[in-house]
Every structure is written in structure tokens, then in C-alpha cells.
Amino acid sequence: MKVRYEPFGGIVPLEKPAALVFVNKAYMKKLGYPGHPIWDQETDRLSAPTEVHFSFTNQCSAGCEHCYTDSVPSGLDEFTLEEMKTHIDTLADFGVFHVALGGGESLEREDVFEIAEYIKKKGMIPNLTTNGLPVNDEIAEKCKIFGQINVSIDSLVPDPQQPRRSALLEKSLEALKTLINHGNKTGINCVVNRYNFKQIPEIIKFARKKRLADVEFLRFKPTGRAIPIYGKFCCTPEQHRTFWPMILAGSKKHRQDVKIDCSYVPMLCYHSPEKSLMDKFCVKGCDGGNLLASVDWKGRVKACSFSHEFAGTVENLPQEWGSNENFLKYYNWNDQAPEPCKSCKYLSLCKGGCHVVAEIVNKNFFSPDPGCPIVYEYMHRK
């Protein structure tokens, strides 16, 4: 079991249930782990990310209109298998627990399973995001190497308004079925936009019917090919206000596990949840540069998969982690939070919403998230 010391105590990974448990110093000692020099540090920032999103290929034949990585059918120069192993060694030695493989389309790279095997060999859990198009029975069987596989599905019915090509929907749904039939732990990633918003309840119902591990709703963000179409597809203020009640009602009604990405935390906070419960269940806003880091197909590292700025390369990630300004500006955003974030009781948890959205829409990384209902009402008050 790979346990990692932290200034507050440590992080203990569990297999059943699959979880990373943050424990204090006393509990670490109770588990048989003695003191460590890191316990003398006065900081709550993690010594390394718990998860790294690795977009290790830029090849994808789907051609989605909103691809945040600008992937192309032919792919571009990519790391060899041996180079990938070197990068995986770096992440493992740094103390990373999970590596989420993405792209492009991961399954279009022939050595994806060798890469996943090596990640597992190094004591980390490989997870996979896929559009499902390459999936057949042989591939689905090999996919058992992954901790979880999420298929990208934004709609349950063909819809030409969707940026994800509706002509591919049937193949993605068939892939989901095939992965489930082969015993894979499978879920859905759904990128929410103003045109599929009304489908959220049906998608939750569908996930329950298929007995999926979970369905995760991701916010439409202005990165890559999505930048010029962001204004067309981003959700309306009214949709952002009603997002959380809809999610909560659907999850309760169908008894289905539902996740939201960190950029949706402002929409939750608008409905005044208990801070103590949010803290207990680690419901937090942007944690780029702390819990998370991202690596692209060129080996460039970012605080967040959607960020437009780089913080060195994967080879020097351990050295850059504690000092690079592009990591630290995410982590320290609260220190210069403007109104209404500065006075918001949820600031310590929400962390100002999505900084990528703020940077593109407001032309200012340190401005409030314009999609936050609280911010919207503050900016439009009479």
C-alpha cells in the first residue's frame, strides 16, 4: 500500500472502497507510520498532486467541435513507449496516486495497454476517458487493466445542435454496453451545454438503468476549439441557478452516484449547503496546482487540463511544484480574491470558481467566475 506523508499527516489509498483517505498525524502513527520531517512544515498545500491527467496522444478521429486539446485525426509527434515509461517513473517517484489517460482518443494509440500496465506496475492506478469509438470485445476485455473507464456521452438522442458529433452517438452507446458486458467499472462523462441541459435528468436515469459506477457532469469550458464557440454553448444564468437542484433531485430519485467537476461548485454554493458537510466530503472548487496537475502530449505541465499556461515539463514537475508561478497562482487565488468572492462565506471551499472561464470571458485570471450565480447577481444588481 502506497502511503504518502503530508504536512497534516498523510494520504492513505484504499482499494475497497476505492478512495484516498486524508488522515492526521495521530492516525498515521496508529497505522504504524512514524514521524516525518514534512510534519514540521506549516502549510496545507500538498507535497504533490494526487492525480495527474495525462493527454498522452493528440490523435482522435471523432473531430468534435469543442475539443479542448485541438486533437487531429492523424495525430502529431508523440512520445515513444520508452519515453512514456520515463515520464511515468517521474510521476510515481513524486508520489502521484492516479493517472487519468486521455487525449485525443487514448484507444487509438496501440500501446495504451502497455502504458496502463506500466502505470499499475509503478504503484499507481490508471484510469481512462474515451469516446468509445475504437471499442470492441477484444479491447473491452483488455480495458480491465483500468481502475475506471468513462465514456464521453453528451446526449442520449442524435442532436445536430450538439458540438459532439451526433452521428457517433450510436457507436459510443454500443461501446458503453460492451465495456459493461466485459465487467469493466464504467461511467459517463457528460459535458453540459445550454442545448443538452434539459437531458440531465434522463442521463441520470439512463446511468442507473445501465448500473454505471457514476455519471460525471463537466462544465463547457473555453479551451482549444471551444474558445470561439463558447458564447454559443455555455449555459445560461438560469440554467446555472437550477443546475444543482436538478442534479440533486435526479440523484436521489434514481439512487445514482453523480459527480460534478470542480468548476460547478459555485452553482452548488448558490443554494447555501452546509460548509461542514462540503468540507467533510471534500467538495471543493478549483484545486489545480494542488490536488491536480495536467500533462499534455508534448509533456508540458499545467495546473489544470483547461489552463492556457504551462508550468514546465513533466521531467521537472517535482522541482516546479513548489515554486512555479503558474501552479501557485491557482493555489493562492483566494489571497487576492475580488468582490463578491472576497466576502463570500464559501470562498475557502469554492476558491472563486473556474479561473479558465474568468480568464477568457473577463480577460483577467483573478476576476470572479462570471458563471457563478452569486457573481452574476452581484454584477447585475440594480
C-alpha positions as CSV (number, residue, x, y, z in Angstrom):
1,M,0.0,0.0,0.0
2,K,1.5,3.3,-1.1
3,V,1.0,5.8,1.7
4,R,2.2,9.4,1.3
5,Y,3.2,11.7,4.1
6,E,1.8,15.2,4.1
7,P,2.2,18.2,6.5
8,F,-1.2,17.4,8.1
9,G,-0.5,13.7,8.4
10,G,-0.8,11.6,5.3
11,I,-2.8,10.2,2.5
12,V,-3.8,6.5,2.6
13,P,-5.2,4.8,-0.5
14,L,-7.9,2.2,-0.2
15,E,-8.9,-0.5,-2.7
16,K,-12.4,-1.4,-1.4
17,P,-13.9,1.1,-1.4
18,A,-11.7,2.8,-3.8
19,A,-10.7,6.1,-2.1
20,L,-7.9,8.3,-1.0
21,V,-8.3,9.0,2.7
22,F,-6.7,12.1,4.3
23,V,-5.7,11.3,7.9
24,N,-4.0,13.3,10.6
25,K,-0.6,12.7,12.2
26,A,-2.1,10.7,15.2
27,Y,-3.8,8.3,12.8
28,M,-0.7,7.9,10.7
29,K,1.1,6.8,13.9
30,K,-1.7,4.5,14.8
31,L,-1.3,2.9,11.3
32,G,2.3,2.3,12.1
33,Y,3.9,5.2,10.2
34,P,6.4,7.1,12.4
35,G,7.1,10.8,12.2
36,H,8.4,12.5,9.1
37,P,10.3,15.8,8.5
38,I,7.4,17.1,6.4
39,W,5.3,17.2,9.5
40,D,7.3,20.3,10.6
41,Q,6.1,22.3,7.6
42,E,3.4,24.9,8.2
43,T,1.4,24.6,5.0
44,D,-1.8,22.9,3.9
45,R,-0.6,22.6,0.3
46,L,0.0,19.0,-0.8
47,S,3.5,17.8,-1.5
48,A,2.4,16.5,-4.9
49,P,-0.8,16.1,-6.8
50,T,-2.9,13.1,-6.0
51,E,-3.9,12.8,-9.7
52,V,-2.4,13.7,-13.0
53,H,-4.4,14.0,-16.2
54,F,-2.1,12.8,-19.0
55,S,-3.3,13.7,-22.5
56,F,-0.7,11.5,-24.0
57,T,-1.9,11.5,-27.5
58,N,-3.2,14.2,-29.8
59,Q,-4.8,11.7,-32.2
60,C,-8.6,11.4,-32.5
61,S,-10.8,10.7,-35.4
62,A,-14.0,12.0,-33.8
63,G,-13.5,15.6,-34.8
64,C,-15.6,17.1,-32.0
65,E,-16.3,20.8,-32.5
66,H,-15.5,21.6,-28.9
67,C,-12.3,19.6,-28.4
68,Y,-10.3,21.3,-25.7
69,T,-7.0,19.7,-26.9
70,D,-7.3,20.6,-30.6
71,S,-6.8,16.9,-31.5
72,V,-6.5,15.8,-35.1
73,P,-7.2,12.5,-36.9
74,S,-3.6,11.9,-37.9
75,G,-2.0,12.7,-34.6
76,L,1.3,14.5,-34.2
77,D,4.7,13.7,-32.9
78,E,4.2,11.7,-29.7
79,F,6.3,10.1,-27.0
80,T,7.6,6.6,-27.6
81,L,6.6,3.9,-25.2
82,E,10.0,4.1,-23.5
83,E,9.7,7.9,-23.2
84,M,6.2,7.4,-21.6
85,K,7.7,4.9,-19.1
86,T,10.3,7.5,-18.1
87,H,7.5,10.1,-17.5
88,I,5.5,7.5,-15.5
89,D,8.6,6.9,-13.4
90,T,8.7,10.6,-12.6
91,L,5.1,10.7,-11.5
92,A,5.4,7.5,-9.4
93,D,8.6,8.8,-7.7
94,F,6.8,12.1,-7.0
95,G,4.0,10.3,-5.1
96,V,1.1,10.5,-7.6
97,F,-1.7,8.0,-6.9
98,H,-3.9,8.2,-10.1
99,V,-3.0,8.8,-13.7
100,A,-6.0,9.6,-15.9
101,L,-5.2,8.8,-19.5
102,G,-6.9,10.9,-22.2
103,G,-6.3,12.6,-25.5
104,G,-7.1,12.9,-28.2
105,E,-8.5,9.4,-28.1
106,S,-6.4,7.1,-25.9
107,L,-7.6,3.9,-27.5
108,E,-6.3,5.0,-30.9
109,R,-2.8,4.6,-29.6
110,E,-1.8,0.9,-29.9
111,D,0.4,0.8,-26.9
112,V,-2.2,2.2,-24.5
113,F,-2.5,-1.1,-22.6
114,E,1.3,-1.4,-22.2
115,I,1.3,2.1,-20.8
116,A,-1.5,1.3,-18.4
117,E,0.2,-1.9,-17.3
118,Y,3.4,0.1,-16.5
119,I,1.4,2.7,-14.6
120,K,0.0,-0.1,-12.4
121,K,3.4,-1.7,-12.1
122,K,4.7,1.5,-10.6
123,G,2.0,1.5,-7.9
124,M,-0.5,4.0,-9.4
125,I,-4.0,3.5,-10.7
126,P,-4.6,4.1,-14.5
127,N,-8.0,5.4,-15.4
128,L,-9.3,6.1,-18.9
129,T,-11.5,8.6,-20.7
130,T,-12.7,7.5,-24.2
131,N,-15.3,8.4,-26.8
132,G,-15.7,4.6,-27.2
133,L,-15.4,4.5,-31.0
134,P,-12.5,2.0,-31.1
135,V,-14.1,-0.3,-28.5
136,N,-14.8,-3.9,-29.5
137,D,-14.9,-7.1,-27.4
138,E,-11.2,-7.6,-27.5
139,I,-10.4,-4.1,-26.4
140,A,-13.1,-4.1,-23.8
141,E,-11.5,-7.2,-22.2
142,K,-8.1,-5.5,-22.2
143,C,-9.7,-2.5,-20.6
144,K,-10.0,-4.3,-17.3
145,I,-6.5,-3.0,-16.5
146,F,-8.1,0.4,-15.8
147,G,-9.5,1.4,-12.5
148,Q,-12.4,3.1,-14.2
149,I,-13.4,3.9,-17.8
150,N,-15.6,6.9,-18.6
151,V,-17.2,7.1,-22.0
152,S,-17.9,10.7,-23.3
153,I,-21.6,10.9,-24.0
154,D,-23.4,14.3,-24.0
155,S,-26.7,13.3,-25.4
156,L,-29.0,10.2,-25.4
157,V,-30.6,11.1,-28.8
158,P,-29.0,12.3,-32.0
159,D,-29.0,16.1,-31.8
160,P,-27.3,18.2,-34.5
161,Q,-27.1,21.1,-32.1
162,Q,-24.5,19.3,-30.0
163,P,-20.8,20.0,-30.6
164,R,-20.1,16.3,-30.2
165,R,-21.0,14.7,-33.5
166,S,-24.4,13.1,-33.2
167,A,-23.5,10.6,-35.9
168,L,-21.1,8.9,-33.5
169,L,-23.6,8.6,-30.6
170,E,-24.8,5.1,-31.5
171,K,-21.2,3.8,-31.5
172,S,-20.4,5.4,-28.2
173,L,-23.6,3.9,-26.6
174,E,-22.6,0.5,-28.0
175,A,-19.1,0.8,-26.6
176,L,-20.6,1.6,-23.2
177,K,-22.6,-1.6,-23.4
178,T,-19.6,-3.7,-24.5
179,L,-17.4,-2.3,-21.7
180,I,-20.1,-3.2,-19.1
181,N,-20.7,-6.7,-20.5
182,H,-17.0,-7.4,-20.0
183,G,-17.1,-6.4,-16.3
184,N,-15.4,-3.0,-16.5
185,K,-16.1,-0.3,-13.9
186,T,-17.7,2.1,-16.3
187,G,-19.2,5.6,-16.1
188,I,-20.2,8.5,-18.3
189,N,-18.6,11.9,-18.8
190,C,-21.2,14.4,-19.9
191,V,-20.1,17.9,-21.0
192,V,-23.1,20.2,-20.2
193,N,-24.1,22.9,-22.5
194,R,-27.2,25.0,-23.0
195,Y,-28.7,22.6,-25.6
196,N,-28.3,19.3,-23.7
197,F,-29.1,20.8,-20.2
198,K,-32.6,19.6,-20.3
199,Q,-31.4,16.0,-20.8
200,I,-29.6,15.9,-17.4
201,P,-32.5,14.0,-15.6
202,E,-32.7,11.4,-18.4
203,I,-28.9,10.9,-18.4
204,I,-29.0,10.2,-14.7
205,K,-31.9,7.8,-15.2
206,F,-30.0,6.1,-18.0
207,A,-26.9,5.7,-15.8
208,R,-29.0,4.0,-13.2
209,K,-30.6,1.7,-15.7
210,K,-27.2,0.6,-17.0
211,R,-25.8,0.3,-13.4
212,L,-23.0,2.6,-14.1
213,A,-20.4,3.4,-11.5
214,D,-21.3,7.1,-11.8
215,V,-22.1,9.9,-14.2
216,E,-19.9,13.0,-14.1
217,F,-21.2,16.3,-15.4
218,L,-18.5,18.6,-16.7
219,R,-18.9,22.2,-17.5
220,F,-18.3,23.5,-21.0
221,K,-15.1,25.5,-20.9
222,P,-13.4,27.9,-23.3
223,T,-10.3,26.0,-24.3
224,G,-8.9,24.7,-27.6
225,R,-11.6,24.6,-30.3
226,A,-14.2,25.5,-27.8
227,I,-13.0,29.1,-27.4
228,P,-14.7,30.6,-30.5
229,I,-18.0,28.8,-29.8
230,Y,-18.1,29.3,-26.0
231,G,-20.7,32.1,-26.2
232,K,-23.0,29.8,-28.2
233,F,-22.8,26.8,-26.0
234,C,-22.2,28.0,-22.4
235,C,-25.2,27.5,-20.1
236,T,-27.5,30.5,-19.4
237,P,-27.6,32.1,-16.0
238,E,-31.0,30.5,-15.3
239,Q,-29.5,27.1,-16.1
240,H,-26.6,27.7,-13.8
241,R,-29.1,28.6,-11.0
242,T,-31.1,25.4,-11.4
243,F,-28.2,23.1,-12.1
244,W,-27.7,21.8,-8.6
245,P,-31.3,21.2,-7.6
246,M,-31.8,19.3,-10.8
247,I,-28.7,17.2,-10.2
248,L,-29.6,16.5,-6.6
249,A,-33.2,15.6,-7.4
250,G,-32.1,13.2,-10.2
251,S,-29.5,11.5,-8.0
252,K,-32.0,11.0,-5.1
253,K,-34.8,9.8,-7.4
254,H,-32.8,7.2,-9.3
255,R,-30.3,6.4,-6.4
256,Q,-27.4,7.0,-8.8
257,D,-24.0,8.3,-7.9
258,V,-23.4,11.6,-9.6
259,K,-20.3,13.7,-9.7
260,I,-19.7,17.3,-10.8
261,D,-16.4,18.8,-11.8
262,C,-14.8,21.5,-9.6
263,S,-16.0,24.3,-11.8
264,Y,-19.6,23.6,-10.8
265,V,-19.0,24.2,-7.1
266,P,-20.2,27.9,-7.4
267,M,-23.6,26.6,-8.6
268,L,-23.8,24.3,-5.6
269,C,-22.8,27.1,-3.2
270,Y,-25.6,29.4,-4.5
271,H,-28.1,27.1,-2.7
272,S,-26.4,27.5,0.7
273,P,-25.2,24.0,1.6
274,E,-23.6,23.3,4.9
275,K,-20.0,24.2,4.8
276,S,-19.1,21.5,7.3
277,L,-20.6,18.8,5.0
278,M,-18.8,20.2,2.0
279,D,-15.5,20.1,3.9
280,K,-16.2,16.6,5.2
281,F,-16.8,15.2,1.8
282,C,-14.1,17.2,0.1
283,V,-16.4,19.2,-2.1
284,K,-14.1,22.0,-3.3
285,G,-13.7,24.3,-6.2
286,C,-10.6,24.6,-8.4
287,D,-7.8,22.6,-7.0
288,G,-5.4,22.9,-9.9
289,G,-1.8,23.0,-8.8
290,N,-2.7,21.2,-5.6
291,L,-4.8,18.0,-5.9
292,L,-4.5,18.0,-9.6
293,A,-2.0,18.6,-12.4
294,S,-2.1,18.0,-16.1
295,V,0.4,16.9,-18.8
296,D,-0.2,17.3,-22.5
297,W,1.1,15.2,-25.4
298,K,4.2,17.3,-25.6
299,G,5.0,16.7,-22.0
300,R,4.1,20.2,-20.9
301,V,2.6,20.5,-17.4
302,K,-0.3,22.7,-16.4
303,A,-2.2,23.3,-13.1
304,C,-5.4,22.3,-14.9
305,S,-6.2,20.4,-18.1
306,F,-8.0,23.5,-19.4
307,S,-5.4,26.1,-18.4
308,H,-3.7,28.1,-21.2
309,E,-0.4,28.5,-19.4
310,F,2.3,25.9,-18.8
311,A,4.4,25.3,-15.7
312,G,7.4,23.5,-17.1
313,T,7.6,19.9,-18.3
314,V,6.9,16.6,-16.8
315,E,10.6,15.9,-16.2
316,N,10.9,18.8,-13.9
317,L,7.4,18.6,-12.3
318,P,8.8,17.8,-8.8
319,Q,11.1,20.8,-8.9
320,E,8.5,23.2,-10.3
321,W,5.7,22.1,-8.0
322,G,6.6,24.2,-5.0
323,S,7.8,27.3,-6.9
324,N,6.3,27.8,-10.4
325,E,4.0,30.8,-10.5
326,N,1.5,29.1,-12.8
327,F,0.9,26.5,-10.1
328,L,1.0,28.9,-7.3
329,K,-1.4,31.5,-8.8
330,Y,-4.1,28.8,-8.8
331,Y,-3.4,27.8,-5.2
332,N,-3.1,31.4,-3.9
333,W,-6.0,32.8,-5.8
334,N,-8.0,33.4,-2.6
335,D,-5.3,35.8,-1.3
336,Q,-6.4,38.5,-3.8
337,A,-10.0,37.5,-4.4
338,P,-12.2,40.4,-5.5
339,E,-15.8,41.0,-4.6
340,P,-18.1,39.4,-4.3
341,C,-15.8,36.4,-3.7
342,K,-13.8,38.2,-1.0
343,S,-16.9,38.4,1.2
344,C,-18.4,35.1,0.3
345,K,-18.6,32.6,3.1
346,Y,-17.8,29.8,0.7
347,L,-14.5,31.3,-0.6
348,S,-12.3,28.9,1.2
349,L,-14.1,25.9,-0.4
350,C,-15.2,27.4,-3.8
351,K,-11.9,29.2,-4.5
352,G,-13.5,31.6,-6.9
353,G,-15.0,29.1,-9.4
354,C,-13.4,28.4,-12.8
355,H,-10.4,30.6,-13.4
356,V,-10.1,29.5,-17.0
357,V,-13.6,30.8,-17.7
358,A,-12.9,34.0,-15.9
359,E,-9.6,34.5,-17.8
360,I,-11.2,34.1,-21.3
361,V,-14.5,35.8,-20.6
362,N,-13.2,38.7,-18.4
363,K,-9.7,38.8,-19.8
364,N,-8.5,38.5,-16.2
365,F,-7.4,35.3,-14.4
366,F,-8.0,36.9,-11.0
367,S,-11.6,38.0,-11.7
368,P,-14.6,36.2,-10.4
369,D,-16.1,33.3,-12.4
370,P,-18.9,35.0,-14.5
371,G,-20.9,31.8,-14.5
372,C,-21.3,31.8,-10.7
373,P,-24.9,32.7,-9.9
374,I,-23.8,34.8,-6.9
375,V,-21.3,36.7,-9.1
376,Y,-23.9,37.2,-11.8
377,E,-26.5,38.7,-9.4
378,Y,-23.8,40.9,-7.9
379,M,-22.7,42.2,-11.3
380,H,-26.3,42.8,-12.5
381,R,-27.8,44.2,-9.3
382,K,-29.7,47.5,-9.8
